[in-house]
């Protein structure tokens, strides 16, 4: 797997997806995941199931027969890997990218994706919020933010709550204010 799509400015090809590395568009956050487990995962198996990197930990714990701790945001995708029906994933997925460089000074870019295919994103800290329906517009060409204010407001409320829950990044080194 990867933490982001390919860097388009140096020749990466993210197919028909919009954007690439450092983007909140699909070319930046929708990446392939490969797994090999002889005798367990059938060669050539494919799935369109969408997940996030935090799903890997519970998947590996379950595959190893371990017990999962309470309160994880990730879910095991082991049934999918083993070719079993796992049902539809009803989670809203959240993506964030915090930049500590001099250009962005710790500001963030965000995206959320609902199971319906509605996606809200802010591609850079200074960009306006955008909304797309990936079920009908997988290349993110038709921004619905102004056209569908009801869904935009609903998704914005969910995003705001997620941002407030997250607060500061706990692993980020705090710098002296002096």
Secondary structure, DSSP 8 states (H G I E B T S, - for coil): --SS---GGGT---TTSS--TT-SSHHHH--------TTTS-TT--------TTHHHHHHHHHTT----TT-S----HHHHTT---------EEEEEE--STTTTT-EEEEEE-TTSEEEEESSTTS--EEEETTT-TT--S--TTT-HHHHHHHHHHHHHHHHHH-S-TTS------
